[in-house]
């Protein structure tokens, strides 16, 4: 209902049109609530759809064909040298995004959600002031903040249009194929985009300030990817940081502090992928009781409610892990609670996937984290050279790892490295959520020959009953 010319009254206002935001809006509308969605971009989809998950995976899928062609030669199938038509690739990637954006916007219209383009600022716990929008104010009963996150620049540098120092958004636009590309940061974003550009023909140098790529992940899961990256990249400098960068019209001069040799090198472009920070500034949160933690993330309870009773928050703005599927789940919870339903964000495991080659997927507690928590754990591994399906696929660099509670034999975590890990991880996540024990996984019949059998085999190995590897003890 419109109150005067410039004020809109609504039951629920969602700020942000990414996966968490539009999911919350859709669920709230389906539950019979009047919903308004304020987005600071012309298109819905947020970082994930417009500049993150979807375009990255589109490019990874496209460039993986090059690796498949190379692998096929070992099987007696030979292709000619691939020709990269960058304009066509860029257009195809953008087409994938456009198609999915259109779907989201169509669903929004069919649910009668009023979408307003503009910047929202809290005037009070129940009113928003809009900037650069058709409506001046929104009076609401409940608000859901879903403003996402953005790339963190290196200290002393800012991202700017046209610069040779890029963030992930810039890299996904495929401005060109730089002959020499420096990737700063060995996390999942840096590794994924590094492999895209390597496949396209760039000479990749990676610098990571810790002593391993994908810091925080169990080393045995990272090892196969590290070996692949060592062959694919020109150089990987660990325990090294960028000391300075000097950009010219044609190149970037970089000085390193650490193990880089030489300590000063020149690149055509630099991709900075050192993390993300929440978009919580300029929201007017000081006009509410909403609290932020020391890293700028919004503090919420299990129902995704902030310290202000009328305001909820979901997605990246609420903290780690910064994953679209976590945001989606949180969006549903917030909408359910606002509609008066019993709901809470109470999960035992959140899966995560690194879409490199090989892929790495994890869920639940890692061996490292479980040990740090003081839990008595035992791990079981099944290396893929013993998997018939992996051998037929040429994917013998894979590994399936299970983390069990020693006393109860309950599954606490799962890690998979290898082709198809993205699709296998859900079985482990479901098992963790259901409180499955080793015997549950061992007695579940898996189809043969498949990679999913490796989960079954790892569970049997834990119980001392493996078939395709030698047992460590007699039954």
C-alpha positions as a printed NumPy array, in Angstrom:
array([[  0.   ,   0.   ,   0.   ],
       [  1.373,   3.41 ,  -0.928],
       [  1.268,   6.058,   1.803],
       [  1.509,   9.329,  -0.047],
       [  3.718,   9.826,  -3.062],
       [  7.102,   8.739,  -1.784],
       [  6.51 ,   6.162,   0.941],
       [  5.815,   2.465,   0.484],
       [  4.461,   0.309,   3.284],
       [  5.26 ,  -3.4  ,   3.228],
       [  5.268,  -6.353,   5.599],
       [  8.736,  -7.589,   4.627],
       [ 11.551,  -5.741,   2.904],
       [ 14.58 ,  -7.657,   1.691],
       [ 17.78 ,  -5.69 ,   1.041],
       [ 19.912,  -7.443,  -1.549],
       [ 19.057,  -9.552,  -4.602],
       [ 21.586, -12.376,  -4.313],
       [ 20.801, -16.042,  -3.525],
       [ 20.093, -15.311,   0.147],
       [ 17.997, -12.244,  -0.634],
       [ 15.839, -13.524,  -3.463],
       [ 15.36 , -16.882,  -1.718],
       [ 14.124, -15.102,   1.417],
       [ 11.815, -12.937,  -0.699],
       [ 10.435, -15.921,  -2.608],
       [  9.808, -17.965,   0.548],
       [  8.169, -15.025,   2.34 ],
       [  5.882, -14.378,  -0.642],
       [  4.961, -18.07 ,  -0.843],
       [  3.976, -17.887,   2.826],
       [  1.507, -15.137,   2.057],
       [  3.509, -12.077,   3.115],
       [  3.686,  -8.815,   1.186],
       [  7.293,  -8.515,   0.059],
       [  9.436,  -5.7  ,  -1.328],
       [ 12.994,  -6.363,  -2.502],
       [ 15.503,  -3.51 ,  -2.733],
       [ 18.547,  -4.198,  -4.885],
       [ 21.388,  -1.83 ,  -5.717],
       [ 21.77 ,  -3.329,  -9.198],
       [ 19.422,  -3.443, -12.174],
       [ 19.488,  -7.254, -12.23 ],
       [ 18.805,  -9.819,  -9.518],
       [ 21.327, -12.531,  -8.758],
       [ 23.982, -10.876,  -6.613],
       [ 27.653, -11.778,  -6.709],
       [ 26.993, -15.511,  -7.07 ],
       [ 24.983, -15.29 , -10.249],
       [ 26.396, -12.134, -11.805],
       [ 30.099, -12.175, -10.873],
       [ 30.863, -15.305,  -8.858],
       [ 29.696, -18.913,  -8.742],
       [ 27.902, -19.135, -12.073],
       [ 30.276, -17.31 , -14.462],
       [ 33.281, -18.948, -12.802],
       [ 31.825, -22.426, -13.211],
       [ 30.798, -21.634, -16.776],
       [ 34.401, -20.752, -17.639],
       [ 35.787, -23.74 , -15.732],
       [ 33.409, -26.036, -17.602],
       [ 34.388, -24.531, -20.947],
       [ 38.131, -24.655, -20.338],
       [ 37.988, -28.187, -18.905],
       [ 37.378, -29.34 , -22.471],
       [ 40.99 , -28.432, -23.263],
       [ 42.226, -30.774, -20.526],
       [ 39.864, -33.504, -21.735],
       [ 41.309, -33.167, -25.244],
       [ 44.84 , -33.496, -23.9  ],
       [ 43.913, -36.541, -21.812],
       [ 42.197, -38.15 , -24.809],
       [ 45.514, -38.424, -26.643],
       [ 46.635, -41.033, -24.127],
       [ 43.593, -43.069, -25.17 ],
       [ 44.337, -42.866, -28.86 ],
       [ 41.957, -40.003, -29.668],
       [ 43.727, -36.958, -31.058],
       [ 42.383, -33.438, -31.615],
       [ 43.975, -30.433, -33.255],
       [ 45.334, -27.431, -31.365],
       [ 42.393, -25.547, -29.803],
       [ 41.736, -21.989, -30.966],
       [ 40.518, -19.616, -28.242],
       [ 37.889, -17.202, -29.562],
       [ 37.695, -14.946, -26.54 ],
       [ 34.737, -12.881, -27.771],
       [ 32.682, -16.039, -28.357],
       [ 33.647, -17.493, -24.98 ],
       [ 32.783, -14.244, -23.225],
       [ 29.431, -14.057, -25.027],
       [ 28.612, -17.658, -24.12 ],
       [ 29.48 , -17.087, -20.461],
       [ 27.353, -13.928, -20.377],
       [ 24.51 , -15.846, -22.032],
       [ 24.542, -18.418, -19.241],
       [ 24.277, -15.627, -16.682],
       [ 21.55 , -13.802, -18.61 ],
       [ 19.421, -16.943, -18.857],
       [ 19.555, -17.589, -15.123],
       [ 18.98 , -13.92 , -14.246],
       [ 15.9  , -13.94 , -16.46 ],
       [ 14.599, -16.977, -14.586],
       [ 15.04 , -15.335, -11.196],
       [ 13.367, -12.122, -12.324],
       [ 10.453, -14.042, -13.859],
       [  9.886, -15.948, -10.62 ],
       [  9.969, -12.659,  -8.732],
       [  7.26 , -11.158, -10.952],
       [  5.062, -14.247, -10.699],
       [  5.188, -13.965,  -6.921],
       [  4.123, -10.296,  -7.087],
       [  7.283,  -9.158,  -5.33 ],
       [  7.881,  -5.441,  -5.789],
       [ 11.5  ,  -4.975,  -6.849],
       [ 13.035,  -1.529,  -6.401],
       [ 16.476,  -0.539,  -7.67 ],
       [ 18.337,   1.708,  -5.259],
       [ 20.441,   1.916,  -2.108],
       [ 18.714,   1.283,   1.213],
       [ 19.648,   3.028,   4.47 ],
       [ 17.976,   2.407,   7.836],
       [ 16.396,   5.537,   9.287],
       [ 15.001,   3.525,  12.187],
       [ 14.26 ,  -0.106,  13.09 ],
       [ 11.115,   0.046,  10.932],
       [ 11.914,   2.514,   8.142],
       [ 14.325,   2.61 ,   5.215],
       [ 15.425,   5.649,   3.273],
       [ 16.166,   4.907,  -0.378],
       [ 18.775,   6.649,  -2.463],
       [ 18.631,   6.77 ,  -6.273],
       [ 15.252,   5.024,  -6.265],
       [ 11.691,   5.633,  -7.402],
       [ 10.483,   5.435,  -3.795],
       [ 11.847,   7.694,  -1.054],
       [ 10.939,   5.658,   2.056],
       [  9.832,   2.135,   2.921],
       [  7.933,   1.504,   6.146],
       [  8.23 ,  -2.17 ,   7.09 ],
       [  7.345,  -4.669,   9.779],
       [ 10.38 ,  -6.865,   9.19 ],
       [ 13.586,  -6.433,   7.201],
       [ 16.064,  -9.019,   5.964],
       [ 19.589,  -7.776,   5.217],
       [ 21.242,  -9.78 ,   2.437],
       [ 23.783,  -7.349,   1.028],
       [ 26.566,  -9.895,   0.508],
       [ 30.305,  -9.286,   0.376],
       [ 33.006,  -7.835,  -1.87 ],
       [ 36.639,  -8.557,  -2.714],
       [ 39.318,  -7.337,  -0.329],
       [ 42.061,  -5.273,  -2.009],
       [ 45.707,  -5.47 ,  -1.015],
       [ 46.644,  -2.93 ,   1.624],
       [ 47.429,   0.386,   0.005],
       [ 45.657,  -0.428,  -3.274],
       [ 42.101,   0.011,  -4.509],
       [ 40.356,  -1.708,  -7.379],
       [ 39.506,   0.64 , -10.247],
       [ 37.99 ,   0.23 , -13.673],
       [ 40.5  ,  -0.457, -16.437],
       [ 43.35 ,  -1.279, -14.086],
       [ 45.741,  -4.139, -14.754],
       [ 45.364,  -5.039, -11.08 ],
       [ 42.122,  -7.025, -11.091],
       [ 39.715,  -8.514,  -8.585],
       [ 37.659, -11.617,  -9.384],
       [ 34.889,  -9.516, -10.962],
       [ 37.358,  -8.015, -13.433],
       [ 38.923, -11.385, -14.209],
       [ 35.537, -12.905, -15.043],
       [ 34.963, -10.196, -17.648],
       [ 37.844, -11.759, -19.631],
       [ 39.438,  -8.459, -20.721],
       [ 42.15 , -10.442, -22.523],
       [ 44.402, -13.458, -22.086],
       [ 47.46 , -11.959, -20.383],
       [ 50.71 , -13.743, -21.343],
       [ 51.928, -13.395, -17.727],
       [ 49.362, -13.371, -14.907],
       [ 50.185, -13.085, -11.215],
       [ 47.54 , -14.562,  -8.915],
       [ 47.752, -13.207,  -5.364],
       [ 46.077, -15.632,  -2.979],
       [ 45.964, -19.42 ,  -3.011],
       [ 42.399, -19.774,  -1.754],
       [ 39.567, -21.251,  -3.784],
       [ 38.932, -18.108,  -5.859],
       [ 42.581, -17.721,  -6.794],
       [ 42.969, -21.406,  -7.616],
       [ 39.799, -21.606,  -9.711],
       [ 40.476, -18.492, -11.781],
       [ 44.159, -19.332, -12.041],
       [ 43.252, -22.624, -13.686],
       [ 40.818, -20.896, -16.067],
       [ 43.499, -18.517, -17.297],
       [ 46.134, -21.251, -17.413],
       [ 43.872, -23.295, -19.695],
       [ 43.345, -20.25 , -21.901],
       [ 47.096, -19.879, -22.304],
       [ 48.316, -17.513, -19.586],
       [ 51.584, -18.221, -17.804],
       [ 50.531, -18.284, -14.145],
       [ 52.572, -17.299, -11.115],
       [ 50.826, -17.827,  -7.775],
       [ 51.842, -16.184,  -4.505],
       [ 50.364, -17.241,  -1.151],
       [ 51.361, -15.8  ,   2.225],
       [ 50.811, -19.071,   4.139],
       [ 52.783, -22.287,   3.698],
       [ 50.171, -24.014,   1.515],
       [ 47.528, -23.364,  -1.09 ],
       [ 43.964, -23.647,   0.257],
       [ 45.112, -22.84 ,   3.806],
       [ 43.008, -24.395,   6.539],
       [ 42.184, -27.516,   4.541],
       [ 43.655, -30.926,   5.422],
       [ 46.991, -31.317,   3.609],
       [ 46.297, -34.808,   2.254],
       [ 43.281, -33.447,   0.376],
       [ 45.245, -30.512,  -1.026],
       [ 48.252, -32.569,  -2.15 ],
       [ 46.823, -33.849,  -5.49 ],
       [ 45.755, -30.328,  -6.488],
       [ 49.117, -28.887,  -5.437],
       [ 50.923, -31.416,  -7.652],
       [ 48.681, -30.54 , -10.597],
       [ 49.192, -26.806, -10.048],
       [ 52.976, -27.24 ,  -9.905],
       [ 52.873, -28.736, -13.411],
       [ 50.362, -26.219, -14.748],
       [ 51.782, -22.985, -13.313],
       [ 55.111, -21.361, -14.026],
       [ 55.78 , -20.819, -10.307],
       [ 54.096, -21.105,  -6.911],
       [ 55.6  , -19.01 ,  -4.117],
       [ 54.428, -19.993,  -0.636],
       [ 55.135, -18.102,   2.589],
       [ 55.449, -15.033,   0.379],
       [ 53.564, -11.766,   0.138],
       [ 53.408,  -8.87 ,  -2.306],
       [ 55.514,  -6.027,  -0.944],
       [ 54.616,  -3.476,  -3.623],
       [ 53.088,  -3.079,  -7.074],
       [ 53.78 ,  -0.406,  -9.673],
       [ 51.355,  -0.247, -12.597],
       [ 52.107,   1.245, -16.018],
       [ 49.993,   1.346, -19.166],
       [ 51.295,  -2.026, -20.324],
       [ 52.439,  -3.996, -17.262],
       [ 52.687,  -4.323, -13.474],
       [ 56.034,  -4.411, -11.647],
       [ 55.783,  -6.461,  -8.454],
       [ 58.189,  -6.781,  -5.542],
       [ 57.88 ,  -9.839,  -3.318],
       [ 58.772, -10.434,   0.305],
       [ 59.477, -14.108,   0.893],
       [ 60.553, -17.068,  -1.222],
       [ 59.993, -15.562,  -4.681],
       [ 63.   , -15.712,  -6.978],
       [ 63.683, -13.16 ,  -8.306],
       [ 62.211, -10.808,  -5.716],
       [ 61.095,  -8.346,  -8.398],
       [ 59.135,  -9.498, -11.456],
       [ 56.957,  -8.055, -14.219],
       [ 53.47 ,  -9.208, -15.195],
       [ 50.874,  -8.218, -17.777],
       [ 48.077,  -8.414, -15.204],
       [ 47.637,  -9.166, -11.502],
       [ 44.606, -10.918, -10.01 ],
       [ 44.102, -10.176,  -6.312],
       [ 42.102, -12.907,  -4.554],
       [ 42.934, -12.544,  -0.873],
       [ 39.465, -12.739,   0.628],
       [ 36.129, -10.969,   0.928],
       [ 34.582,  -8.504,   3.348],
       [ 30.907,  -7.922,   4.263],
       [ 28.863,  -5.109,   2.749],
       [ 27.628,  -3.619,   6.012],
       [ 28.794,  -0.034,   5.651],
       [ 26.436,   2.781,   4.642],
       [ 23.368,   0.78 ,   5.711],
       [ 22.541,   3.098,   8.591],
       [ 22.901,   0.275,  11.104],
       [ 23.839,   2.878,  13.715],
       [ 20.154,   3.871,  13.662],
       [ 19.22 ,   0.388,  14.835],
       [ 20.313,  -2.027,  17.568],
       [ 22.016,  -4.314,  15.029],
       [ 25.457,  -5.423,  16.252],
       [ 28.594,  -6.177,  14.246],
       [ 31.43 ,  -8.487,  15.262],
       [ 35.113,  -7.491,  15.152],
       [ 35.305,  -8.362,  11.45 ],
       [ 32.279,  -6.321,  10.457],
       [ 29.85 ,  -9.23 ,  10.117],
       [ 26.301,  -8.907,  11.464],
       [ 25.656, -10.892,  14.641],
       [ 22.559, -13.118,  14.357],
       [ 20.945, -15.91 ,  16.353],
       [ 19.816, -19.34 ,  15.108],
       [ 16.729, -17.773,  13.565],
       [ 18.912, -15.233,  11.726],
       [ 17.467, -12.415,  13.858],
       [ 19.791,  -9.546,  14.748],
       [ 19.879,  -7.685,  18.065],
       [ 17.053,  -5.577,  16.572],
       [ 13.878,  -7.65 ,  16.828],
       [ 12.475,  -6.423,  13.507],
       [ 15.635,  -6.981,  11.48 ],
       [ 17.111, -10.253,  10.219],
       [ 20.299, -10.929,   8.245],
       [ 21.357, -13.789,   5.966],
       [ 24.251, -14.775,   3.728],
       [ 27.772, -13.398,   3.57 ],
       [ 26.99 , -10.454,   5.888],
       [ 26.521, -12.951,   8.752],
       [ 29.995, -14.484,   8.506],
       [ 31.803, -17.631,   7.47 ],
       [ 31.472, -19.7  ,   5.464],
       [ 30.707, -17.285,   2.632],
       [ 28.78 , -19.732,   0.475],
       [ 25.683, -19.254,  -1.669],
       [ 23.994, -22.439,  -0.456],
       [ 24.42 , -21.355,   3.153],
       [ 22.798, -18.02 ,   2.262],
       [ 19.919, -19.804,   0.533],
       [ 19.232, -21.947,   3.59 ],
       [ 19.445, -18.938,   5.884],
       [ 17.037, -16.998,   3.671],
       [ 14.429, -19.731,   4.04 ],
       [ 14.874, -19.782,   7.811],
       [ 14.461, -16.011,   8.175],
       [ 11.33 , -15.963,   6.023],
       [  9.819, -18.898,   7.913],
       [ 10.413, -17.228,  11.265],
       [  8.911, -13.933,  10.105],
       [  5.845, -15.843,   8.895],
       [  5.424, -17.323,  12.363],
       [  6.741, -20.798,  11.613],
       [  9.137, -22.775,  13.777],
       [ 12.518, -22.684,  12.089],
       [ 16.206, -22.318,  12.925],
       [ 19.582, -22.514,  11.213],
       [ 20.766, -25.633,  13.005],
       [ 23.027, -27.691,  10.772],
       [ 25.696, -30.262,  11.491],
       [ 27.525, -29.806,   8.195],
       [ 27.829, -27.268,   5.384],
       [ 29.456, -28.676,   2.243],
       [ 32.052, -26.663,   0.339],
       [ 33.503, -27.312,  -3.107],
       [ 36.635, -26.014,  -4.805],
       [ 35.976, -26.384,  -8.549],
       [ 39.557, -26.93 ,  -9.623],
       [ 41.031, -29.917, -11.456],
       [ 40.981, -32.063,  -9.429],
       [ 37.973, -30.836,  -7.461],
       [ 38.043, -30.771,  -3.667],
       [ 34.856, -31.095,  -1.641],
       [ 34.519, -31.134,   2.145],
       [ 31.723, -31.274,   4.683],
       [ 31.544, -31.43 ,   8.456],
       [ 34.684, -31.403,  10.556],
       [ 38.1  , -31.751,   8.985],
       [ 40.674, -33.923,  10.733],
       [ 42.532, -30.756,  11.693],
       [ 39.482, -29.029,  13.16 ],
       [ 38.222, -32.111,  14.976],
       [ 41.61 , -32.583,  16.618],
       [ 41.724, -28.903,  17.581],
       [ 38.36 , -29.322,  19.295],
       [ 39.855, -32.09 ,  21.444],
       [ 37.761, -34.854,  19.872],
       [ 39.074, -38.412,  19.729],
       [ 38.956, -39.147,  16.009],
       [ 40.161, -41.745,  13.556],
       [ 40.374, -41.174,   9.832],
       [ 39.941, -43.641,   7.015],
       [ 41.208, -43.045,   3.485],
       [ 40.537, -44.75 ,   0.185],
       [ 42.945, -43.811,  -2.584],
       [ 41.365, -43.819,  -6.027],
       [ 44.   , -45.923,  -7.831],
       [ 42.079, -48.839,  -6.26 ],
       [ 38.784, -47.645,  -7.79 ],
       [ 37.834, -49.292, -11.072],
       [ 35.776, -46.291, -12.149],
       [ 38.58 , -43.863, -11.364],
       [ 40.998, -45.922, -13.459],
       [ 38.621, -45.871, -16.455],
       [ 38.334, -42.077, -16.099],
       [ 42.048, -41.46 , -15.695],
       [ 41.255, -39.935, -12.292],
       [ 43.563, -41.96 , -10.093],
       [ 44.89 , -38.871,  -8.298],
       [ 41.719, -38.843,  -6.189],
       [ 41.206, -39.618,  -2.516],
       [ 38.173, -40.119,  -0.276],
       [ 38.676, -39.413,   3.408],
       [ 36.28 , -39.992,   6.3  ],
       [ 36.634, -38.622,   9.832],
       [ 34.981, -40.718,  12.555],
       [ 34.486, -40.337,  16.274],
       [ 36.671, -43.097,  17.728],
       [ 34.238, -44.209,  20.426],
       [ 30.84 , -43.901,  18.716],
       [ 32.072, -44.521,  15.137],
       [ 29.835, -41.623,  14.103],
       [ 30.815, -39.804,  10.929],
       [ 32.045, -36.294,  11.768],
       [ 33.445, -35.158,   8.446],
       [ 34.221, -36.092,   4.878],
       [ 36.733, -34.853,   2.337],
       [ 36.985, -35.846,  -1.313],
       [ 39.538, -34.79 ,  -3.886],
       [ 39.014, -35.887,  -7.466],
       [ 36.737, -35.595, -10.448],
       [ 33.05 , -35.459,  -9.522],
       [ 33.696, -34.612,  -5.877],
       [ 31.061, -31.853,  -6.136],
       [ 28.321, -34.451,  -6.628],
       [ 29.643, -37.023,  -4.17 ],
       [ 29.886, -34.727,  -1.151],
       [ 26.119, -34.621,  -0.583],
       [ 26.024, -38.27 ,   0.499],
       [ 28.53 , -37.512,   3.222],
       [ 26.661, -34.359,   4.264],
       [ 23.403, -36.298,   4.59 ],
       [ 25.162, -39.017,   6.572],
       [ 26.565, -36.425,   9.008],
       [ 23.179, -34.737,   9.408],
       [ 21.487, -38.082,  10.122],
       [ 24.122, -39.159,  12.634],
       [ 25.272, -42.104,  10.51 ],
       [ 27.986, -44.4  ,  11.799],
       [ 30.644, -46.262,   9.835],
       [ 28.526, -49.377,   9.53 ],
       [ 25.689, -47.405,   7.917],
       [ 27.993, -46.332,   5.104],
       [ 29.629, -49.74 ,   4.83 ],
       [ 26.304, -51.59 ,   4.558],
       [ 24.791, -49.179,   2.022],
       [ 25.018, -50.777,  -1.427],
       [ 26.626, -48.439,  -3.941],
       [ 26.407, -48.991,  -7.709],
       [ 29.482, -50.457,  -9.43 ],
       [ 31.604, -49.149, -10.997],
       [ 31.21 , -45.634,  -9.601],
       [ 33.292, -43.137,  -7.695],
       [ 30.652, -43.133,  -4.94 ],
       [ 31.867, -46.621,  -4.01 ],
       [ 34.954, -44.994,  -2.547],
       [ 32.819, -43.708,   0.353],
       [ 31.645, -47.248,   1.016],
       [ 35.207, -48.568,   0.697],
       [ 36.588, -45.957,   3.112],
       [ 33.938, -46.904,   5.674],
       [ 34.77 , -50.586,   5.283],
       [ 38.456, -49.773,   5.714],
       [ 37.645, -47.995,   8.972],
       [ 35.889, -51.172,  10.165],
       [ 38.864, -53.281,   9.088],
       [ 36.922, -54.957,   6.259],
       [ 38.15 , -53.417,   2.993],
       [ 37.915, -55.409,  -0.231],
       [ 39.878, -53.457,  -2.805],
       [ 42.756, -52.479,  -0.507],
       [ 44.603, -54.613,   2.007],
       [ 43.216, -54.435,   5.57 ],
       [ 45.439, -52.993,   8.26 ],
       [ 44.305, -55.695,  10.627],
       [ 42.605, -59.099,  10.461],
       [ 38.807, -59.21 ,  10.857]])
